[in-house]
């Protein structure tokens, strides 16, 4: 539900690949919420699946954003190092950072 997604996104911003202990901790915290007193409790497999889907979503959005920005990049000049324009890691890191902040529109639960 929408009340749990911001908490999951906060955890995702801290750790995109949580270990079993962290998943259990997240599951325990979410199950203590008001929503889970009325509805079925979450299991660790649900949290693992949410993180897997969210990583895929961020990767997909990042790939789209990287493709869009690569079309508008200027051609390399003697003062612009070619390595900076082709450095996919820096583009992906920027994209992941931006997407962690702006992922409110299409939420997978």
C-alpha positions as CSV (number, residue, x, y, z in Angstrom):
1,X,0.0,0.0,0.0
2,X,1.0,3.6,-0.5
3,X,1.7,4.0,3.2
4,X,4.5,1.4,3.1
5,X,6.1,2.5,-0.2
6,X,7.9,5.6,1.2
7,X,9.5,3.4,3.9
8,X,10.6,0.9,1.3
9,X,12.1,3.6,-0.9
10,X,14.0,5.0,2.1
11,X,15.5,1.6,2.7
12,X,16.2,1.3,-1.0
13,X,18.1,4.6,-1.0
14,X,20.3,3.2,1.8
15,X,20.8,-0.3,0.4
16,X,19.7,-1.5,-3.0
17,X,20.8,-5.1,-2.3
18,X,19.8,-5.8,1.3
19,X,20.9,-9.0,3.0
20,X,18.6,-11.5,4.7
21,X,19.0,-9.8,8.1
22,X,18.0,-6.4,6.7
23,X,15.1,-7.8,4.8
24,X,13.8,-9.4,8.0
25,X,14.2,-6.1,9.8
26,X,12.3,-4.2,7.1
27,X,9.6,-6.9,7.1
28,X,9.3,-6.7,10.9
29,X,9.0,-2.9,10.9
30,X,6.4,-2.8,8.1
31,X,4.4,-5.5,9.9
32,X,4.2,-3.3,13.0
33,X,2.4,-0.6,11.0
34,X,-1.3,0.3,11.3
35,X,-2.1,-1.2,7.9
36,X,-0.7,-4.6,8.8
37,X,-2.9,-4.9,11.9
38,X,-5.9,-5.2,9.7
39,X,-4.4,-7.0,6.7
40,X,-2.1,-10.0,6.1
41,X,1.4,-9.8,7.4
42,X,4.3,-9.4,4.9
43,X,6.8,-12.2,4.5
44,X,10.5,-11.7,3.7
45,X,9.9,-13.1,0.1
46,X,7.6,-10.1,-0.5
47,X,10.2,-7.6,0.5
48,X,12.9,-9.4,-1.6
49,X,10.6,-9.3,-4.6
50,X,9.8,-5.6,-4.1
51,X,13.6,-4.8,-4.0
52,X,14.2,-6.9,-7.1
53,X,11.4,-5.2,-9.0
54,X,12.4,-1.8,-7.9
55,X,16.0,-2.4,-9.0
56,X,14.7,-3.4,-12.4
57,X,12.5,-0.4,-12.6
58,X,15.4,2.0,-11.7
59,X,17.6,0.3,-14.2
60,X,15.0,0.6,-16.9
61,X,14.3,4.3,-16.2
62,X,18.1,4.9,-16.0
63,X,18.6,3.3,-19.4
64,X,15.9,5.4,-20.9
65,X,17.3,8.6,-19.4
66,X,20.8,7.7,-20.4
67,X,19.7,7.1,-24.0
68,X,17.8,10.5,-24.0
69,X,20.8,12.4,-22.7
70,X,23.3,10.7,-25.0
71,X,21.4,12.1,-28.0
72,X,21.9,15.6,-26.7
73,X,25.6,15.4,-25.7
74,X,27.9,17.7,-27.6
75,X,30.5,16.2,-29.9
76,X,33.9,15.8,-28.3
77,X,36.3,18.6,-28.9
78,X,40.0,18.9,-28.0
79,X,39.1,20.5,-24.7
80,X,36.4,17.8,-23.9
81,X,37.9,14.5,-23.0
82,X,36.2,11.6,-24.8
83,X,36.4,9.4,-21.7
84,X,34.0,11.7,-19.8
85,X,31.4,11.5,-22.5
86,X,31.6,7.7,-22.7
87,X,31.8,7.0,-19.0
88,X,28.6,4.9,-18.5
89,X,29.3,4.4,-14.8
90,X,29.0,8.1,-14.1
91,X,25.9,8.4,-16.2
92,X,24.3,5.4,-14.4
93,X,25.3,6.7,-11.0
94,X,23.7,10.1,-11.7
95,X,20.6,8.4,-13.0
96,X,20.2,6.1,-10.0
97,X,20.6,9.1,-7.7
98,X,18.0,11.1,-9.5
99,X,15.6,8.2,-9.7
100,X,15.9,7.5,-6.0
101,X,14.6,11.0,-5.4
102,X,11.9,11.1,-8.1
103,X,10.2,7.7,-8.0
104,X,6.8,8.7,-7.0
105,X,4.9,8.3,-10.2
106,X,5.0,4.5,-11.0
107,X,5.1,2.5,-7.8
108,X,5.6,-1.3,-7.8
109,X,4.4,-3.1,-4.7
